């Protein structure tokens, strides 16, 4: 392998996400996402989501690369989603639709 294989990338969220209980108690505040290269199983899930539309594709891509559930993705600010999609796409070798 060449020396230019991308390593994990860290991204500080513009708008932190609070994970809360049903009663509203904050369990955890997410301020940063770490993106990693995808494995085969992740790539299969992402590629299968591509046929469902851009939104599902980006959701699957970001969730797989950052290791977050869709419920956390749904709470991300739109600006963070677009940046996260760009970072995750770099690992997958695709460009995000605009």
Residue pairs with C-beta under 8 A, 6 or more apart in sequence:
5 37
6 37
6 90
6 91
8 34
8 35
8 36
8 37
9 34
9 35
9 87
9 90
9 91
10 32
10 33
10 34
10 35
11 32
11 33
11 34
11 35
11 80
11 83
11 84
11 87
12 31
12 32
13 30
13 31
13 32
13 33
13 76
13 77
13 80
14 77
14 79
14 80
14 83
15 76
15 77
15 79
15 80
16 29
16 30
16 31
17 29
17 30
17 72
17 75
17 76
18 26
18 28
18 29
18 30
18 75
19 26
19 27
19 28
19 29
19 30
19 72
19 75
20 26
20 27
21 27
30 68
30 72
33 66
33 68
33 84
34 66
34 67
35 65
35 66
35 84
35 87
35 88
35 91
36 65
36 66
36 67
36 91
37 65
37 91
38 46
38 64
38 65
38 91
38 92
42 64
42 65
43 64
43 92
45 60
45 64
46 57
46 60
46 61
46 64
46 92
48 60
49 56
49 57
49 59
49 60
49 61
50 56
50 57
54 97
57 97
58 81
58 85
58 96
59 70
59 73
61 85
61 88
61 89
61 92
62 68
62 73
62 81
62 84
62 85
62 88
63 69
63 70
63 72
63 73
64 88
65 87
65 88
65 91
65 92
66 84
66 88
73 81
76 84
82 96
85 96
86 96
89 95
89 96
